[in-house]
Amino acid sequence: MKHMIACLGVSLACAVVADRAMADDHGVSVMYAGSLVNLMERSVGPAFEKESGLHFSGYAGGSNKLANEIKGKLRRADVFISASPKVNASLMGAANGDWVRWYANFAESPLLIGYNPASKYAQALKSQRWDKALQMPGIRIGRTDPNLDPKGAFTVDLIARAAILYQEPDLMARTLGSPNNPQQVLPEETLVGRLQSGQLDAGFFYSTETSDLKIPAIPLPAELPAKAQYTLTILRDAPNSSGANRFVVFLLSAQGRALLKAHGIDVVSPAVSGDRQRIPAPVEAALRGGQ
């Protein structure tokens, strides 16, 4: 709190210093994909605090949005968890600030169509082919911004591929309107709430979201695969590097993996990209233990 008071009304740069000081004082700061809110805040965070004695401080958002905040030095963190390996590329190399030097894929979550069971379109969503149901007049569809969130980009790509598969060249216009249609694009943090409150009839979600919140969902056909590929890394100059090591090791442990599975996430053997020599020894051991 003393750091926040000292910076009130001064500058964004001072606020970033405060973020770093608070992380040093109180524990580990983790920026993570918005689809992992329930997992992180209700399961992983509390379990890590109990196991380590360190405070967990989480900040959720669209993965690309978070990457932009890191690159722009708008927010500091120890650990970054994204929903797509491509996001890490935007933070790698000297031209991108060298914030990410390595990352590991550790989990996956398929893209699904979740729907409100009270919607007048619910029966059609359950019985018709998914793309036909999404073309019904008046249906309200929600999705995330393809420019800020991998899930939004996966959704647009899915429709583009479905248009080819089903030989319906105007499928994009008849379902999404346009890739950046403002009537559909919503912040990832509010999408679930809009669906549950009845403001939306259907939306695109990962399996971890529908599993956690008991949202009925329709799987997409196997010939149109789309999924989150969760990655983790410790950011350059992490304010609490030792705490970051402990958090990553915990997430890759048997307990951490069990929590992932309990939230509908598929655990995969870790695959490392980037400079493996930069990986701290305890994290390297945990990665090899999961392979």
ABEGO torsion letter per residue (X at the ends): XAAAAAABGABAAAAAAAAAAAAAAAEBBBBBBAAAAAAAAAAAAAAAAAAAGBBBBBBBEBAAAAAAAAAAGABBBABBBBABAAAAAAABEAAAGGABABBBBABBBBBBBBBBAABAAAAAAAABBAAAAAABBGBBBBBBBAAABAAAAAAAAAAAAAAAAAGBAAAAAAAAGBAABAAABBBAAAAAAAAAAGABABBBBBAAAAAAAGBBBBBBBAABBBBBBBBBBBBBGBABAAAAAAAAAAAABAAAAAAAAAAGBBBBBBBBBEBAAABBAAAAAAAAAAX
